[in-house]
Amino acid sequence: MGMSKQDLIDMAYEAAGLSSGSFPISPEMYQVDLMWLDSVMALWSIQGILLGYPLPSKPGNSNLADDSNLPDWAQMAVFMKLGILIAAKRGKPISAQLLRDADIAWNAILVQLAKDNVMELPPGTLAGAGNRQHGYGRVFLGRSRGGLDLTLHGKG
């Protein structure tokens, strides 16, 4: 089980320098911040940044105890970006360190999502009738079935 939505909000406060010890968080503030979290994740979702976060069917229909379903590599960017929003909302200056760390984490998400996940077929996969180049004689698919062919044709 990953981080709950409340854990993300707590980490966002910690990242923004508004830890719960020095800055008490009321239940109403948690609900407002949960709506901010849902809104940010909905925005990223329509931008194509799909991280597995369970979006509510309507605003305010989310629960703090719900699991965020975020992969480990995405959690830091989510709570740091939320921390920036919370700090701005609460009138706290945003540190350059927080901005830099949030950008690094955001870029890590973009790199992870940009990876080309090519699945190669095992070498013993039978070639169907549509995959045989010259009718007969080739029973199995070749070893390389995905990715880019970077060889120069005729030059090596």
C-alpha positions in Angstrom: 0.0 0.0 0.0 1.4 3.4 -1.0 0.8 6.8 0.6 -2.6 7.9 1.6 -4.0 11.2 0.4 -3.6 12.6 3.9 0.1 11.4 3.9 0.6 13.4 0.7 -0.9 16.5 2.3 1.2 16.1 5.4 4.3 15.7 3.3 3.3 18.8 1.3 3.1 20.9 4.6 6.5 19.5 5.6 8.0 20.4 2.3 6.5 23.9 2.5 8.0 24.4 6.0 4.6 24.4 7.6 5.0 21.2 9.7 2.1 20.3 11.9 4.1 20.9 15.1 4.4 24.6 14.5 1.4 25.0 12.3 -1.7 23.1 13.4 -3.8 21.8 10.5 -7.5 21.8 11.1 -9.9 19.2 9.6 -11.4 22.0 7.4 -7.9 22.8 6.1 -7.3 19.1 5.3 -10.5 19.0 3.2 -9.6 22.2 1.3 -6.1 20.8 0.6 -7.6 17.5 -0.5 -9.7 19.4 -3.0 -6.5 21.2 -4.2 -4.8 17.8 -4.5 -7.7 16.3 -6.5 -7.7 19.4 -8.7 -4.0 19.2 -9.4 -4.2 15.5 -10.2 -7.2 16.1 -12.5 -5.3 18.9 -14.3 -2.3 16.6 -14.8 -4.7 13.8 -16.0 -6.1 15.9 -18.8 -2.6 16.9 -19.7 -1.7 13.3 -20.2 0.2 12.8 -17.0 -1.6 9.6 -15.8 -0.1 8.4 -12.6 -2.9 6.1 -11.3 -4.4 8.6 -8.8 -8.1 7.8 -8.2 -10.0 10.9 -9.2 -13.3 11.5 -7.5 -16.5 11.4 -9.5 -17.3 15.0 -8.3 -15.5 17.6 -6.2 -15.5 17.0 -2.5 -16.3 13.3 -3.0 -12.8 12.2 -1.9 -11.6 10.7 1.4 -8.3 11.5 3.2 -7.8 7.9 4.2 -7.9 6.6 0.6 -4.8 5.3 -1.0 -3.3 7.6 -3.6 -2.2 4.7 -5.8 0.8 6.8 -6.9 4.0 4.9 -7.9 7.0 5.6 -5.6 8.8 7.6 -8.3 5.9 10.1 -8.5 5.1 10.8 -4.9 7.8 13.4 -4.3 6.8 15.5 -7.2 3.1 15.4 -6.2 3.7 16.5 -2.6 6.3 19.1 -3.5 4.0 20.7 -6.1 1.2 20.6 -3.6 3.5 22.1 -1.0 4.2 25.0 -3.3 0.4 25.6 -3.7 -0.2 25.3 0.0 2.7 27.7 0.9 1.4 30.3 -1.6 -2.1 29.9 -0.3 -1.0 30.4 3.3 1.1 33.4 2.5 4.4 31.7 3.3 7.4 32.5 1.0 8.4 29.7 -1.2 12.1 28.7 -0.9 14.3 28.4 -3.9 15.3 24.9 -2.6 11.6 23.8 -2.7 11.2 25.1 -6.2 14.4 23.4 -7.4 13.5 20.1 -5.8 9.9 20.2 -7.2 11.3 20.9 -10.7 13.8 18.0 -10.4 11.0 15.6 -9.2 8.6 16.9 -12.0 11.3 16.3 -14.6 11.8 12.7 -13.2 8.1 12.1 -13.8 8.3 13.4 -17.4 11.3 11.2 -18.1 9.7 8.1 -16.6 6.5 8.7 -18.7 8.5 9.4 -21.9 10.3 6.1 -21.8 9.4 3.9 -24.8 8.1 0.7 -23.2 8.6 -1.6 -26.2 7.7 -5.2 -25.4 9.6 -7.7 -27.4 8.2 -11.0 -28.3 10.1 -14.1 -27.2 12.3 -15.7 -29.9 10.2 -18.8 -30.1 7.0 -17.0 -31.1 5.3 -18.6 -34.1 4.8 -16.3 -37.1 1.2 -16.2 -38.2 0.3 -16.3 -41.9 0.3 -12.5 -42.1 3.8 -12.2 -40.6 5.5 -14.6 -43.1 7.4 -12.4 -45.6 7.6 -14.8 -48.5 4.7 -17.2 -47.9 6.5 -20.3 -46.5 9.7 -21.3 -44.9 9.8 -18.9 -42.0 8.0 -20.5 -39.0 9.2 -18.2 -36.2 9.4 -14.4 -35.8 12.8 -12.9 -35.9 14.7 -11.9 -32.8 14.3 -8.1 -33.2 10.6 -7.1 -33.3 10.5 -3.7 -31.6 12.3 -0.4 -31.1 14.2 1.6 -33.6 16.5 0.2 -36.3 19.5 2.5 -36.1 21.7 0.7 -38.7 22.4 2.6 -41.9 21.1 0.5 -44.8 23.8 -0.5 -47.1 26.5 1.0 -44.9 27.1 -1.4 -42.2 
